[in-house]
Amino acid sequence: MSGFLIILIIALVFIVIYQIAKASEYSTILRGEEVVNKQVNNLMVWLMIAFFFLGLWGIWECHEALIDKMLPTPASEHGVDYKWQFDVTLYITGAVFFITHILLFWFIYKYQYKKERSSYFYPHNNKLEIIWTTVPAITLAVLIAIGLRSWSHITSEAPKDAQVVEIVGKQFNWLVRYPGYDKNLGKRDFRMINDADNILGLDWKDKANMDDVISESGEMHLIVNKPVKLIINSRDVIHDVGLPHFRLKMDAVPGVVTTLWFTPLYTTEQMKKMTGKEDFVYEIACDQMCGKGHYSMRGTVIVETEAEYKAWLAKQKSYFTLHKPATTTAPVATTESDDKATISMNTTTTH
């Protein structure tokens, strides 16, 4: 019954529109087509002018309403460079937008239809074509070149002293792996992935895996003012590591390792004070639609001092310790000196 009523209402709306159109047509005949066309033309001109100014007002109001929701100061060196590029692009395209639209609405008003005015046929101008094709092309080429420079920088080889962190996407959360005191991440083999006791497929034949720490909560710890190299991968479908506060993102592709590096500029505590928000967190977002649970792929980044990071890492248990396989080579002692660790290994069998 409700479906029939909807169809009936739609039909009535079309009938009303048709009747209004017919009434307008009869009115035009009675009042004179030329007079009506002139009145309609004047009305359209002033409506377009009103639309122009209302549009500008709307842009300003949206800016004022959403300015508090904008991202705070970029939290990485790359982010500062990115913001500069974004601002330059916005100023250039914004200037072109306003100039062209002011001219558009001015021409609508100035050259509205008048009986005594005839049109001027202006088919082509080679000089004008070259100017308005070449100038935008050069401008865009320069902007693209600047962007490629930044892209090649963050995807280049990270500094040798950079912190190394691996982040892996899976439906639907982030897995973060840190090297232990040996400073090296062990090898992985996708054929060894097991959600019960080997969530990243760590190869236990590689002794570098023995002290690696894995966070399944999607929480990433970084050191302020220290370069960090992210090793990015996916267990299943394409995800995307989005770091909006650092102005970074990179696809996480199954079977393909992608990397980027950057330097965090402010700790989480500093950013809380800068933004005036006690609940502020650096966010990890999945910027690629990856399935029905995509909305839940939200991780966090904690940027802290090196001392705080070492204190946190010292409290963490290695993934091997938490999920010791039945037969493997296990670490029996760990010592740290000048940030370098020596791990003595002993083959053990558990039953």
Residue pairs with C-beta under 8 A, 6 or more apart in sequence:
27 36
28 36
34 115
37 113
38 113
38 115
41 112
41 113
42 112
45 108
45 109
45 112
48 105
48 108
48 109
49 105
49 108
49 109
52 101
52 105
71 244
71 245
71 247
72 245
72 271
72 274
72 275
73 266
73 274
74 80
74 82
74 83
74 245
74 246
74 247
74 265
75 245
75 246
75 264
75 265
75 266
75 271
75 282
75 303
76 246
76 247
76 248
76 262
76 263
76 264
76 265
77 262
77 263
77 265
78 150
78 153
78 154
78 246
78 247
78 248
78 262
78 263
79 245
79 246
79 247
79 248
79 262
79 265
80 265
81 150
81 153
82 150
82 247
83 247
85 143
85 146
85 147
85 150
88 143
88 146
89 143
92 139
92 143
111 117
154 248
154 260
154 261
154 262
155 259
155 260
156 261
158 164
158 227
158 228
158 229
158 259
158 261
159 227
159 261
161 226
161 227
162 226
162 227
162 228
162 229
162 261
163 222
163 223
163 226
163 227
163 228
163 229
164 179
164 183
164 185
164 228
164 229
164 231
165 176
165 177
165 178
165 220
165 222
165 228
165 229
165 230
165 231
166 176
166 177
166 178
166 185
166 230
166 231
166 232
166 233
167 174
167 175
167 176
167 177
167 220
167 230
167 231
167 232
167 233
167 241
167 252
167 284
168 174
168 175
168 176
168 177
168 200
168 232
168 233
168 234
168 235
168 252
169 175
169 233
169 234
169 235
169 236
169 239
169 240
169 241
169 252
169 286
169 290
169 297
170 234
170 235
170 236
170 239
171 236
171 237
171 290
171 291
171 293
172 290
172 291
172 293
172 294
172 296
172 297
173 216
173 218
173 296
173 297
173 299
174 218
174 220
174 241
174 284
174 297
174 299
175 199
175 200
175 214
175 215
175 216
175 218
175 235
176 214
176 215
176 218
176 219
176 220
176 299
177 185
177 200
177 212
177 213
177 214
177 215
177 319
178 212
178 213
178 214
178 215
178 221
178 313
178 316
179 185
179 208
179 211
179 212
180 210
180 211
180 212
180 213
180 313
180 318
180 334
180 341
181 211
181 334
181 336
181 339
181 340
181 341
181 343
182 208
182 211
182 341
182 343
183 340
183 341
184 208
185 208
185 209
185 212
185 231
186 202
186 203
186 206
186 207
186 208
186 209
186 210
186 212
187 202
187 203
187 206
187 208
187 209
188 200
188 201
188 202
188 203
189 201
189 203
190 201
190 235
190 255
191 201
192 198
192 201
192 202
192 203
193 199
193 200
193 201
193 235
194 201
197 323
197 325
198 323
198 325
199 214
199 216
200 214
200 235
200 319
202 209
202 212
202 319
202 320
203 209
204 320
204 325
204 328
204 329
205 329
207 329
207 331
207 343
207 345
209 319
209 320
210 318
210 320
210 329
210 330
210 331
210 343
210 345
211 318
211 320
211 331
211 334
211 341
211 343
212 318
212 319
212 320
213 313
213 316
213 317
213 318
213 319
214 319
217 299
218 284
218 297
218 298
218 299
218 300
219 299
219 300
219 301
219 302
220 284
220 299
220 300
220 301
220 302
221 301
221 302
221 304
221 309
221 312
221 313
222 228
222 264
222 301
222 302
222 303
222 304
222 309
223 264
223 303
223 304
223 305
223 306
223 309
224 264
224 265
224 266
224 267
224 270
224 303
224 304
224 305
224 306
225 263
225 264
225 265
226 263
226 264
226 306
227 261
227 262
227 263
228 261
228 262
228 263
228 264
229 259
229 260
229 261
230 241
230 250
230 259
230 260
230 261
231 257
231 259
232 241
232 250
232 251
232 252
232 257
232 258
232 259
232 260
233 252
233 253
233 254
233 256
233 257
233 258
234 252
234 253
234 254
235 254
236 254
237 254
237 290
237 291
238 251
238 252
238 253
238 254
238 288
238 290
239 251
239 252
239 286
239 288
239 290
239 297
240 249
240 250
240 251
240 252
240 286
240 287
240 288
241 248
241 249
241 250
241 251
241 252
241 284
241 286
241 287
242 248
242 249
242 283
242 284
242 285
242 286
242 287
243 249
243 282
243 283
243 284
243 285
243 301
244 283
244 285
245 271
245 282
245 283
245 301
246 262
246 264
246 282
246 301
248 260
248 262
249 287
250 258
250 259
250 260
251 258
251 288
252 258
252 288
264 303
266 274
266 303
267 303
267 304
267 305
268 280
268 281
268 282
268 301
268 302
268 303
268 304
269 304
271 280
271 282
271 303
272 278
272 280
281 300
281 301
282 300
282 301
282 302
282 303
283 298
283 299
283 300
283 301
284 298
284 299
284 300
284 301
285 297
285 298
286 294
286 297
286 298
290 297
304 312
318 331
320 328
320 330
320 331
324 330
324 350
326 349
326 350
326 351
327 349
327 350
328 348
329 345
329 346
329 347
329 348
330 345
330 346
330 347
330 348
331 343
331 344
331 345
331 346
332 344
332 345
332 346
332 348
333 343
333 344
334 341
334 342
334 343
335 341
335 342
